[in-house]
Amino acid sequence: MMNDVVFVYSELQIKERNEILNKQGKRFVCGKLYTGAGNKPFSRIIKEKDLDAMKSQYPDMKIIGQGNKSNFRYVNVSSELNI
């Protein structure tokens, strides 16, 4: 489907993003995917067709959620000042 997305989590990707952001005095903040009573962190939202490329770039990638984007409640990833 058009709006099908995959919420993924990768420590390697987070480390890579932090290396870039640290030079700007910032740090990466994981997104939160709300599931029932709790939430799960994710590092990126991708399209299903990009799963293989993501897995080859970040072998530690885990799928946190998958489906139509409008069916999920989440707070997207961001960066903040590293104070």
PDB file with one MODEL, atoms N, CA, C and O in Angstrom:
MODEL        1
ATOM      1  N   MET A   1       0.821  -1.199   0.000  1.00  0.00           N
ATOM      2  CA  MET A   1       0.000   0.000   0.000  1.00  0.00           C
ATOM      3  C   MET A   1       0.867   1.266   0.000  1.00  0.00           C
ATOM      4  O   MET A   1       2.061   1.220   0.297  1.00  0.00           O
ATOM      5  N   MET A   2       0.245   2.376  -0.335  1.00  0.00           N
ATOM      6  CA  MET A   2       0.973   3.640  -0.416  1.00  0.00           C
ATOM      7  C   MET A   2       1.464   4.127   0.936  1.00  0.00           C
ATOM      8  O   MET A   2       2.586   4.623   1.046  1.00  0.00           O
ATOM      9  N   ASN A   3       0.644   3.993   1.957  1.00  0.00           N
ATOM     10  CA  ASN A   3       1.003   4.536   3.270  1.00  0.00           C
ATOM     11  C   ASN A   3       1.618   3.509   4.197  1.00  0.00           C
ATOM     12  O   ASN A   3       1.761   3.772   5.391  1.00  0.00           O
ATOM     13  N   ASP A   4       1.989   2.336   3.677  1.00  0.00           N
ATOM     14  CA  ASP A   4       2.611   1.331   4.532  1.00  0.00           C
ATOM     15  C   ASP A   4       4.040   1.736   4.849  1.00  0.00           C
ATOM     16  O   ASP A   4       4.828   2.063   3.961  1.00  0.00           O
ATOM     17  N   VAL A   5       4.351   1.706   6.132  1.00  0.00           N
ATOM     18  CA  VAL A   5       5.676   2.087   6.606  1.00  0.00           C
ATOM     19  C   VAL A   5       6.176   1.036   7.582  1.00  0.00           C
ATOM     20  O   VAL A   5       5.425   0.182   8.053  1.00  0.00           O
ATOM     21  N   VAL A   6       7.479   1.126   7.872  1.00  0.00           N
ATOM     22  CA  VAL A   6       8.098   0.235   8.844  1.00  0.00           C
ATOM     23  C   VAL A   6       8.844   1.108   9.847  1.00  0.00           C
ATOM     24  O   VAL A   6       9.671   1.936   9.464  1.00  0.00           O
ATOM     25  N   PHE A   7       8.552   0.923  11.119  1.00  0.00           N
ATOM     26  CA  PHE A   7       9.275   1.599  12.198  1.00  0.00           C
ATOM     27  C   PHE A   7      10.430   0.682  12.577  1.00  0.00           C
ATOM     28  O   PHE A   7      10.209  -0.466  12.965  1.00  0.00           O
ATOM     29  N   VAL A   8      11.661   1.179  12.470  1.00  0.00           N
ATOM     30  CA  VAL A   8      12.828   0.341  12.741  1.00  0.00           C
ATOM     31  C   VAL A   8      13.693   0.952  13.838  1.00  0.00           C
ATOM     32  O   VAL A   8      13.643   2.152  14.106  1.00  0.00           O
ATOM     33  N   TYR A   9      14.486   0.089  14.460  1.00  0.00           N
ATOM     34  CA  TYR A   9      15.404   0.517  15.518  1.00  0.00           C
ATOM     35  C   TYR A   9      16.776  -0.062  15.225  1.00  0.00           C
ATOM     36  O   TYR A   9      16.903  -1.256  14.950  1.00  0.00           O
ATOM     37  N   SER A  10      17.804   0.774  15.281  1.00  0.00           N
ATOM     38  CA  SER A  10      19.172   0.333  15.049  1.00  0.00           C
ATOM     39  C   SER A  10      20.135   1.135  15.916  1.00  0.00           C
ATOM     40  O   SER A  10      20.222   2.357  15.797  1.00  0.00           O
ATOM     41  N   GLU A  11      20.852   0.440  16.786  1.00  0.00           N
ATOM     42  CA  GLU A  11      21.878   1.102  17.614  1.00  0.00           C
ATOM     43  C   GLU A  11      22.974   1.697  16.729  1.00  0.00           C
ATOM     44  O   GLU A  11      23.487   2.779  17.013  1.00  0.00           O
ATOM     45  N   LEU A  12      23.332   0.984  15.652  1.00  0.00           N
ATOM     46  CA  LEU A  12      24.371   1.479  14.743  1.00  0.00           C
ATOM     47  C   LEU A  12      23.952   2.789  14.093  1.00  0.00           C
ATOM     48  O   LEU A  12      24.766   3.703  13.954  1.00  0.00           O
ATOM     49  N   GLN A  13      22.692   2.886  13.696  1.00  0.00           N
ATOM     50  CA  GLN A  13      22.201   4.119  13.084  1.00  0.00           C
ATOM     51  C   GLN A  13      22.198   5.258  14.103  1.00  0.00           C
ATOM     52  O   GLN A  13      22.572   6.385  13.775  1.00  0.00           O
ATOM     53  N   ILE A  14      21.783   4.973  15.321  1.00  0.00           N
ATOM     54  CA  ILE A  14      21.762   5.998  16.377  1.00  0.00           C
ATOM     55  C   ILE A  14      23.177   6.503  16.635  1.00  0.00           C
ATOM     56  O   ILE A  14      23.399   7.707  16.762  1.00  0.00           O
ATOM     57  N   LYS A  15      24.130   5.581  16.710  1.00  0.00           N
ATOM     58  CA  LYS A  15      25.532   5.964  16.936  1.00  0.00           C
ATOM     59  C   LYS A  15      26.033   6.852  15.794  1.00  0.00           C
ATOM     60  O   LYS A  15      26.693   7.865  16.025  1.00  0.00           O
ATOM     61  N   GLU A  16      25.711   6.456  14.559  1.00  0.00           N
ATOM     62  CA  GLU A  16      26.126   7.225  13.389  1.00  0.00           C
ATOM     63  C   GLU A  16      25.520   8.633  13.403  1.00  0.00           C
ATOM     64  O   GLU A  16      26.221   9.614  13.151  1.00  0.00           O
ATOM     65  N   ARG A  17      24.230   8.731  13.694  1.00  0.00           N
ATOM     66  CA  ARG A  17      23.557  10.038  13.755  1.00  0.00           C
ATOM     67  C   ARG A  17      24.159  10.909  14.858  1.00  0.00           C
ATOM     68  O   ARG A  17      24.333  12.114  14.674  1.00  0.00           O
ATOM     69  N   ASN A  18      24.477  10.302  16.004  1.00  0.00           N
ATOM     70  CA  ASN A  18      25.070  11.071  17.105  1.00  0.00           C
ATOM     71  C   ASN A  18      26.450  11.594  16.755  1.00  0.00           C
ATOM     72  O   ASN A  18      26.813  12.693  17.173  1.00  0.00           O
ATOM     73  N   GLU A  19      27.229  10.832  15.996  1.00  0.00           N
ATOM     74  CA  GLU A  19      28.553  11.303  15.581  1.00  0.00           C
ATOM     75  C   GLU A  19      28.431  12.566  14.732  1.00  0.00           C
ATOM     76  O   GLU A  19      29.235  13.490  14.859  1.00  0.00           O
ATOM     77  N   ILE A  20      27.428  12.599  13.875  1.00  0.00           N
ATOM     78  CA  ILE A  20      27.195  13.768  13.026  1.00  0.00           C
ATOM     79  C   ILE A  20      26.661  14.937  13.856  1.00  0.00           C
ATOM     80  O   ILE A  20      27.151  16.061  13.751  1.00  0.00           O
ATOM     81  N   LEU A  21      25.652  14.657  14.681  1.00  0.00           N
ATOM     82  CA  LEU A  21      25.007  15.717  15.470  1.00  0.00           C
ATOM     83  C   LEU A  21      25.915  16.302  16.546  1.00  0.00           C
ATOM     84  O   LEU A  21      25.807  17.486  16.867  1.00  0.00           O
ATOM     85  N   ASN A  22      26.819  15.478  17.114  1.00  0.00           N
ATOM     86  CA  ASN A  22      27.724  15.970  18.155  1.00  0.00           C
ATOM     87  C   ASN A  22      28.557  17.147  17.662  1.00  0.00           C
ATOM     88  O   ASN A  22      28.895  18.040  18.440  1.00  0.00           O
ATOM     89  N   LYS A  23      28.889  17.152  16.370  1.00  0.00           N
ATOM     90  CA  LYS A  23      29.671  18.244  15.799  1.00  0.00           C
ATOM     91  C   LYS A  23      28.891  19.553  15.789  1.00  0.00           C
ATOM     92  O   LYS A  23      29.471  20.633  15.687  1.00  0.00           O
ATOM     93  N   GLN A  24      27.554  19.441  15.897  1.00  0.00           N
ATOM     94  CA  GLN A  24      26.680  20.618  15.927  1.00  0.00           C
ATOM     95  C   GLN A  24      26.202  20.911  17.351  1.00  0.00           C
ATOM     96  O   GLN A  24      25.353  21.779  17.558  1.00  0.00           O
ATOM     97  N   GLY A  25      26.751  20.182  18.334  1.00  0.00           N
ATOM     98  CA  GLY A  25      26.337  20.384  19.720  1.00  0.00           C
ATOM     99  C   GLY A  25      24.963  19.808  20.013  1.00  0.00           C
ATOM    100  O   GLY A  25      24.279  20.261  20.930  1.00  0.00           O
ATOM    101  N   LYS A  26      24.552  18.796  19.229  1.00  0.00           N
ATOM    102  CA  LYS A  26      23.237  18.194  19.409  1.00  0.00           C
ATOM    103  C   LYS A  26      23.361  16.697  19.619  1.00  0.00           C
ATOM    104  O   LYS A  26      24.436  16.117  19.466  1.00  0.00           O
ATOM    105  N   ARG A  27      22.226  16.076  19.978  1.00  0.00           N
ATOM    106  CA  ARG A  27      22.185  14.625  20.092  1.00  0.00           C
ATOM    107  C   ARG A  27      20.876  14.102  19.523  1.00  0.00           C
ATOM    108  O   ARG A  27      19.868  14.808  19.492  1.00  0.00           O
ATOM    109  N   PHE A  28      20.909  12.852  19.074  1.00  0.00           N
ATOM    110  CA  PHE A  28      19.760  12.197  18.467  1.00  0.00           C
ATOM    111  C   PHE A  28      18.773  11.761  19.544  1.00  0.00           C
ATOM    112  O   PHE A  28      19.175  11.271  20.600  1.00  0.00           O
ATOM    113  N   VAL A  29      17.483  11.939  19.278  1.00  0.00           N
ATOM    114  CA  VAL A  29      16.434  11.488  20.191  1.00  0.00           C
ATOM    115  C   VAL A  29      15.554  10.501  19.423  1.00  0.00           C
ATOM    116  O   VAL A  29      14.980  10.845  18.389  1.00  0.00           O
ATOM    117  N   CYS A  30      15.453   9.283  19.932  1.00  0.00           N
ATOM    118  CA  CYS A  30      14.625   8.266  19.291  1.00  0.00           C
ATOM    119  C   CYS A  30      13.162   8.690  19.279  1.00  0.00           C
ATOM    120  O   CYS A  30      12.698   9.422  20.154  1.00  0.00           O
ATOM    121  N   GLY A  31      12.452   8.212  18.269  1.00  0.00           N
ATOM    122  CA  GLY A  31      11.020   8.402  18.243  1.00  0.00           C
ATOM    123  C   GLY A  31      10.373   7.402  19.186  1.00  0.00           C
ATOM    124  O   GLY A  31      11.037   6.489  19.676  1.00  0.00           O
ATOM    125  N   LYS A  32       9.087   7.567  19.443  1.00  0.00           N
ATOM    126  CA  LYS A  32       8.352   6.644  20.313  1.00  0.00           C
ATOM    127  C   LYS A  32       7.127   6.140  19.574  1.00  0.00           C
ATOM    128  O   LYS A  32       6.316   6.923  19.081  1.00  0.00           O
ATOM    129  N   LEU A  33       7.005   4.830  19.503  1.00  0.00           N
ATOM    130  CA  LEU A  33       5.830   4.197  18.910  1.00  0.00           C
ATOM    131  C   LEU A  33       4.969   3.695  20.054  1.00  0.00           C
ATOM    132  O   LEU A  33       5.392   2.834  20.826  1.00  0.00           O
ATOM    133  N   TYR A  34       3.756   4.234  20.165  1.00  0.00           N
ATOM    134  CA  TYR A  34       2.879   3.875  21.282  1.00  0.00           C
ATOM    135  C   TYR A  34       2.189   2.549  21.004  1.00  0.00           C
ATOM    136  O   TYR A  34       1.552   2.364  19.967  1.00  0.00           O
ATOM    137  N   THR A  35       2.331   1.633  21.951  1.00  0.00           N
ATOM    138  CA  THR A  35       1.767   0.284  21.815  1.00  0.00           C
ATOM    139  C   THR A  35       1.023  -0.049  23.097  1.00  0.00           C
ATOM    140  O   THR A  35       1.647  -0.300  24.128  1.00  0.00           O
ATOM    141  N   GLY A  36      -0.282  -0.055  23.047  1.00  0.00           N
ATOM    142  CA  GLY A  36      -1.050  -0.376  24.241  1.00  0.00           C
ATOM    143  C   GLY A  36      -0.752   0.592  25.360  1.00  0.00           C
ATOM    144  O   GLY A  36      -0.956   1.798  25.220  1.00  0.00           O
ATOM    145  N   ALA A  37      -0.264   0.064  26.481  1.00  0.00           N
ATOM    146  CA  ALA A  37      -0.015   0.892  27.664  1.00  0.00           C
ATOM    147  C   ALA A  37       1.369   1.536  27.659  1.00  0.00           C
ATOM    148  O   ALA A  37       1.649   2.407  28.483  1.00  0.00           O
ATOM    149  N   GLY A  38       2.235   1.118  26.741  1.00  0.00           N
ATOM    150  CA  GLY A  38       3.602   1.641  26.768  1.00  0.00           C
ATOM    151  C   GLY A  38       4.017   2.211  25.421  1.00  0.00           C
ATOM    152  O   GLY A  38       3.187   2.512  24.564  1.00  0.00           O
ATOM    153  N   ASN A  39       5.337   2.349  25.262  1.00  0.00           N
ATOM    154  CA  ASN A  39       5.868   2.793  23.981  1.00  0.00           C
ATOM    155  C   ASN A  39       7.199   2.122  23.721  1.00  0.00           C
ATOM    156  O   ASN A  39       7.868   1.664  24.648  1.00  0.00           O
ATOM    157  N   LYS A  40       7.578   2.068  22.460  1.00  0.00           N
ATOM    158  CA  LYS A  40       8.842   1.460  22.062  1.00  0.00           C
ATOM    159  C   LYS A  40       9.627   2.491  21.260  1.00  0.00           C
ATOM    160  O   LYS A  40       9.056   3.206  20.438  1.00  0.00           O
ATOM    161  N   PRO A  41      10.946   2.570  21.498  1.00  0.00           N
ATOM    162  CA  PRO A  41      11.751   3.525  20.736  1.00  0.00           C
ATOM    163  C   PRO A  41      11.970   3.031  19.307  1.00  0.00           C
ATOM    164  O   PRO A  41      12.045   1.829  19.055  1.00  0.00           O
ATOM    165  N   PHE A  42      12.073   3.990  18.371  1.00  0.00           N
ATOM    166  CA  PHE A  42      12.480   3.653  17.008  1.00  0.00           C
ATOM    167  C   PHE A  42      13.448   4.707  16.510  1.00  0.00           C
ATOM    168  O   PHE A  42      13.429   5.850  16.969  1.00  0.00           O
ATOM    169  N   SER A  43      14.303   4.315  15.562  1.00  0.00           N
ATOM    170  CA  SER A  43      15.315   5.242  15.065  1.00  0.00           C
ATOM    171  C   SER A  43      14.983   5.805  13.689  1.00  0.00           C
ATOM    172  O   SER A  43      15.593   6.781  13.252  1.00  0.00           O
ATOM    173  N   ARG A  44      14.009   5.187  12.997  1.00  0.00           N
ATOM    174  CA  ARG A  44      13.675   5.687  11.670  1.00  0.00           C
ATOM    175  C   ARG A  44      12.366   5.076  11.179  1.00  0.00           C
ATOM    176  O   ARG A  44      12.019   3.952  11.542  1.00  0.00           O
ATOM    177  N   ILE A  45      11.648   5.825  10.353  1.00  0.00           N
ATOM    178  CA  ILE A  45      10.468   5.310   9.654  1.00  0.00           C
ATOM    179  C   ILE A  45      10.862   5.180   8.187  1.00  0.00           C
ATOM    180  O   ILE A  45      11.309   6.146   7.569  1.00  0.00           O
ATOM    181  N   ILE A  46      10.694   3.984   7.635  1.00  0.00           N
ATOM    182  CA  ILE A  46      11.059   3.757   6.244  1.00  0.00           C
ATOM    183  C   ILE A  46       9.891   3.129   5.485  1.00  0.00           C
ATOM    184  O   ILE A  46       8.925   2.664   6.091  1.00  0.00           O
ATOM    185  N   LYS A  47       9.985   3.119   4.178  1.00  0.00           N
ATOM    186  CA  LYS A  47       9.019   2.423   3.334  1.00  0.00           C
ATOM    187  C   LYS A  47       9.402   0.944   3.295  1.00  0.00           C
ATOM    188  O   LYS A  47      10.574   0.599   3.444  1.00  0.00           O
ATOM    189  N   GLU A  48       8.415   0.074   3.094  1.00  0.00           N
ATOM    190  CA  GLU A  48       8.679  -1.364   3.030  1.00  0.00           C
ATOM    191  C   GLU A  48       9.733  -1.702   1.983  1.00  0.00           C
ATOM    192  O   GLU A  48      10.563  -2.584   2.203  1.00  0.00           O
ATOM    193  N   LYS A  49       9.708  -1.010   0.847  1.00  0.00           N
ATOM    194  CA  LYS A  49      10.655  -1.306  -0.231  1.00  0.00           C
ATOM    195  C   LYS A  49      12.106  -1.020   0.167  1.00  0.00           C
ATOM    196  O   LYS A  49      13.027  -1.513  -0.483  1.00  0.00           O
ATOM    197  N   ASP A  50      12.321  -0.235   1.216  1.00  0.00           N
ATOM    198  CA  ASP A  50      13.674   0.116   1.653  1.00  0.00           C
ATOM    199  C   ASP A  50      14.218  -0.794   2.752  1.00  0.00           C
ATOM    200  O   ASP A  50      15.319  -0.569   3.256  1.00  0.00           O
ATOM    201  N   LEU A  51      13.451  -1.821   3.125  1.00  0.00           N
ATOM    202  CA  LEU A  51      13.866  -2.715   4.215  1.00  0.00           C
ATOM    203  C   LEU A  51      15.205  -3.395   3.945  1.00  0.00           C
ATOM    204  O   LEU A  51      16.078  -3.405   4.812  1.00  0.00           O
ATOM    205  N   ASP A  52      15.376  -3.961   2.753  1.00  0.00           N
ATOM    206  CA  ASP A  52      16.617  -4.683   2.447  1.00  0.00           C
ATOM    207  C   ASP A  52      17.835  -3.767   2.502  1.00  0.00           C
ATOM    208  O   ASP A  52      18.875  -4.147   3.040  1.00  0.00           O
ATOM    209  N   ALA A  53      17.708  -2.558   1.946  1.00  0.00           N
ATOM    210  CA  ALA A  53      18.821  -1.601   1.968  1.00  0.00           C
ATOM    211  C   ALA A  53      19.158  -1.209   3.405  1.00  0.00           C
ATOM    212  O   ALA A  53      20.329  -1.120   3.773  1.00  0.00           O
ATOM    213  N   MET A  54      18.132  -0.978   4.207  1.00  0.00           N
ATOM    214  CA  MET A  54      18.341  -0.605   5.609  1.00  0.00           C
ATOM    215  C   MET A  54      19.031  -1.742   6.365  1.00  0.00           C
ATOM    216  O   MET A  54      19.946  -1.506   7.154  1.00  0.00           O
ATOM    217  N   LYS A  55      18.587  -2.966   6.119  1.00  0.00           N
ATOM    218  CA  LYS A  55      19.161  -4.134   6.807  1.00  0.00           C
ATOM    219  C   LYS A  55      20.627  -4.322   6.411  1.00  0.00           C
ATOM    220  O   LYS A  55      21.445  -4.697   7.251  1.00  0.00           O
ATOM    221  N   SER A  56      20.971  -4.068   5.148  1.00  0.00           N
ATOM    222  CA  SER A  56      22.364  -4.239   4.732  1.00  0.00           C
ATOM    223  C   SER A  56      23.250  -3.130   5.293  1.00  0.00           C
ATOM    224  O   SER A  56      24.423  -3.357   5.586  1.00  0.00           O
ATOM    225  N   GLN A  57      22.687  -1.927   5.441  1.00  0.00           N
ATOM    226  CA  GLN A  57      23.464  -0.809   5.999  1.00  0.00           C
ATOM    227  C   GLN A  57      23.596  -0.920   7.516  1.00  0.00           C
ATOM    228  O   GLN A  57      24.638  -0.594   8.085  1.00  0.00           O
ATOM    229  N   TYR A  58      22.531  -1.384   8.162  1.00  0.00           N
ATOM    230  CA  TYR A  58      22.508  -1.507   9.625  1.00  0.00           C
ATOM    231  C   TYR A  58      22.073  -2.932   9.983  1.00  0.00           C
ATOM    232  O   TYR A  58      20.886  -3.181  10.191  1.00  0.00           O
ATOM    233  N   PRO A  59      23.032  -3.873  10.057  1.00  0.00           N
ATOM    234  CA  PRO A  59      22.684  -5.288  10.293  1.00  0.00           C
ATOM    235  C   PRO A  59      21.986  -5.556  11.623  1.00  0.00           C
ATOM    236  O   PRO A  59      21.370  -6.609  11.794  1.00  0.00           O
ATOM    237  N   ASP A  60      22.074  -4.610  12.576  1.00  0.00           N
ATOM    238  CA  ASP A  60      21.416  -4.809  13.873  1.00  0.00           C
ATOM    239  C   ASP A  60      19.965  -4.319  13.868  1.00  0.00           C
ATOM    240  O   ASP A  60      19.310  -4.338  14.911  1.00  0.00           O
ATOM    241  N   MET A  61      19.453  -3.881  12.718  1.00  0.00           N
ATOM    242  CA  MET A  61      18.111  -3.313  12.613  1.00  0.00           C
ATOM    243  C   MET A  61      17.038  -4.288  13.079  1.00  0.00           C
ATOM    244  O   MET A  61      17.060  -5.473  12.744  1.00  0.00           O
ATOM    245  N   LYS A  62      16.092  -3.757  13.864  1.00  0.00           N
ATOM    246  CA  LYS A  62      14.935  -4.537  14.315  1.00  0.00           C
ATOM    247  C   LYS A  62      13.673  -3.809  13.873  1.00  0.00           C
ATOM    248  O   LYS A  62      13.619  -2.579  13.888  1.00  0.00           O
ATOM    249  N   ILE A  63      12.658  -4.573  13.478  1.00  0.00           N
ATOM    250  CA  ILE A  63      11.373  -3.986  13.109  1.00  0.00           C
ATOM    251  C   ILE A  63      10.547  -3.814  14.387  1.00  0.00           C
ATOM    252  O   ILE A  63      10.321  -4.774  15.123  1.00  0.00           O
ATOM    253  N   ILE A  64      10.107  -2.599  14.638  1.00  0.00           N
ATOM    254  CA  ILE A  64       9.329  -2.280  15.834  1.00  0.00           C
ATOM    255  C   ILE A  64       7.833  -2.316  15.528  1.00  0.00           C
ATOM    256  O   ILE A  64       7.035  -2.745  16.361  1.00  0.00           O
ATOM    257  N   GLY A  65       7.458  -1.866  14.336  1.00  0.00           N
ATOM    258  CA  GLY A  65       6.065  -1.871  13.913  1.00  0.00           C
ATOM    259  C   GLY A  65       5.993  -1.754  12.407  1.00  0.00           C
ATOM    260  O   GLY A  65       6.911  -1.227  11.779  1.00  0.00           O
ATOM    261  N   GLN A  66       4.910  -2.239  11.821  1.00  0.00           N
ATOM    262  CA  GLN A  66       4.787  -2.224  10.370  1.00  0.00           C
ATOM    263  C   GLN A  66       3.318  -2.149   9.986  1.00  0.00           C
ATOM    264  O   GLN A  66       2.484  -2.833  10.579  1.00  0.00           O
ATOM    265  N   GLY A  67       2.998  -1.321   8.998  1.00  0.00           N
ATOM    266  CA  GLY A  67       1.627  -1.217   8.527  1.00  0.00           C
ATOM    267  C   GLY A  67       1.314   0.181   8.028  1.00  0.00           C
ATOM    268  O   GLY A  67       2.218   0.967   7.742  1.00  0.00           O
ATOM    269  N   ASN A  68       0.034   0.485   7.925  1.00  0.00           N
ATOM    270  CA  ASN A  68      -0.411   1.782   7.445  1.00  0.00           C
ATOM    271  C   ASN A  68      -0.076   2.858   8.477  1.00  0.00           C
ATOM    272  O   ASN A  68      -0.432   2.741   9.649  1.00  0.00           O
ATOM    273  N   LYS A  69       0.603   3.892   8.032  1.00  0.00           N
ATOM    274  CA  LYS A  69       1.080   4.955   8.925  1.00  0.00           C
ATOM    275  C   LYS A  69      -0.044   5.569   9.753  1.00  0.00           C
ATOM    276  O   LYS A  69       0.172   5.955  10.902  1.00  0.00           O
ATOM    277  N   SER A  70      -1.237   5.661   9.181  1.00  0.00           N
ATOM    278  CA  SER A  70      -2.343   6.301   9.894  1.00  0.00           C
ATOM    279  C   SER A  70      -2.883   5.437  11.037  1.00  0.00           C
ATOM    280  O   SER A  70      -3.661   5.923  11.858  1.00  0.00           O
ATOM    281  N   ASN A  71      -2.486   4.179  11.101  1.00  0.00           N
ATOM    282  CA  ASN A  71      -2.947   3.286  12.171  1.00  0.00           C
ATOM    283  C   ASN A  71      -2.072   3.359  13.425  1.00  0.00           C
ATOM    284  O   ASN A  71      -2.370   2.707  14.426  1.00  0.00           O
ATOM    285  N   PHE A  72      -1.003   4.142  13.377  1.00  0.00           N
ATOM    286  CA  PHE A  72      -0.069   4.208  14.501  1.00  0.00           C
ATOM    287  C   PHE A  72      -0.127   5.563  15.193  1.00  0.00           C
ATOM    288  O   PHE A  72      -0.391   6.591  14.570  1.00  0.00           O
ATOM    289  N   ARG A  73       0.126   5.536  16.499  1.00  0.00           N
ATOM    290  CA  ARG A  73       0.350   6.767  17.265  1.00  0.00           C
ATOM    291  C   ARG A  73       1.831   6.790  17.583  1.00  0.00           C
ATOM    292  O   ARG A  73       2.375   5.823  18.115  1.00  0.00           O
ATOM    293  N   TYR A  74       2.487   7.902  17.255  1.00  0.00           N
ATOM    294  CA  TYR A  74       3.928   7.967  17.481  1.00  0.00           C
ATOM    295  C   TYR A  74       4.400   9.408  17.585  1.00  0.00           C
ATOM    296  O   TYR A  74       3.716  10.340  17.162  1.00  0.00           O
ATOM    297  N   VAL A  75       5.590   9.565  18.158  1.00  0.00           N
ATOM    298  CA  VAL A  75       6.306  10.832  18.168  1.00  0.00           C
ATOM    299  C   VAL A  75       7.549  10.591  17.329  1.00  0.00           C
ATOM    300  O   VAL A  75       8.311   9.664  17.601  1.00  0.00           O
ATOM    301  N   ASN A  76       7.758  11.416  16.311  1.00  0.00           N
ATOM    302  CA  ASN A  76       8.860  11.176  15.384  1.00  0.00           C
ATOM    303  C   ASN A  76      10.220  11.445  16.029  1.00  0.00           C
ATOM    304  O   ASN A  76      10.313  12.098  17.068  1.00  0.00           O
ATOM    305  N   VAL A  77      11.275  10.925  15.389  1.00  0.00           N
ATOM    306  CA  VAL A  77      12.644  11.152  15.848  1.00  0.00           C
ATOM    307  C   VAL A  77      12.966  12.638  15.756  1.00  0.00           C
ATOM    308  O   VAL A  77      12.340  13.372  14.992  1.00  0.00           O
ATOM    309  N   SER A  78      13.939  13.070  16.536  1.00  0.00           N
ATOM    310  CA  SER A  78      14.333  14.479  16.517  1.00  0.00           C
ATOM    311  C   SER A  78      15.759  14.604  17.017  1.00  0.00           C
ATOM    312  O   SER A  78      16.423  13.606  17.299  1.00  0.00           O
ATOM    313  N   SER A  79      16.215  15.822  17.122  1.00  0.00           N
ATOM    314  CA  SER A  79      17.503  16.092  17.745  1.00  0.00           C
ATOM    315  C   SER A  79      17.299  17.223  18.736  1.00  0.00           C
ATOM    316  O   SER A  79      16.373  18.025  18.615  1.00  0.00           O
ATOM    317  N   GLU A  80      18.185  17.266  19.718  1.00  0.00           N
ATOM    318  CA  GLU A  80      18.097  18.327  20.720  1.00  0.00           C
ATOM    319  C   GLU A  80      19.494  18.772  21.093  1.00  0.00           C
ATOM    320  O   GLU A  80      20.469  18.063  20.845  1.00  0.00           O
ATOM    321  N   LEU A  81      19.588  19.943  21.688  1.00  0.00           N
ATOM    322  CA  LEU A  81      20.890  20.434  22.127  1.00  0.00           C
ATOM    323  C   LEU A  81      21.468  19.480  23.148  1.00  0.00           C
ATOM    324  O   LEU A  81      20.770  19.000  24.041  1.00  0.00           O
ATOM    325  N   ASN A  82      22.749  19.212  23.004  1.00  0.00           N
ATOM    326  CA  ASN A  82      23.449  18.302  23.898  1.00  0.00           C
ATOM    327  C   ASN A  82      24.033  19.099  25.060  1.00  0.00           C
ATOM    328  O   ASN A  82      25.181  19.541  25.011  1.00  0.00           O
ATOM    329  N   ILE A  83      23.227  19.274  26.101  1.00  0.00           N
ATOM    330  CA  ILE A  83      23.638  20.117  27.244  1.00  0.00           C
ATOM    331  C   ILE A  83      24.158  19.262  28.380  1.00  0.00           C
ATOM    332  O   ILE A  83      24.548  19.791  29.421  1.00  0.00           O
TER     333      ILE A  83
ENDMDL
END
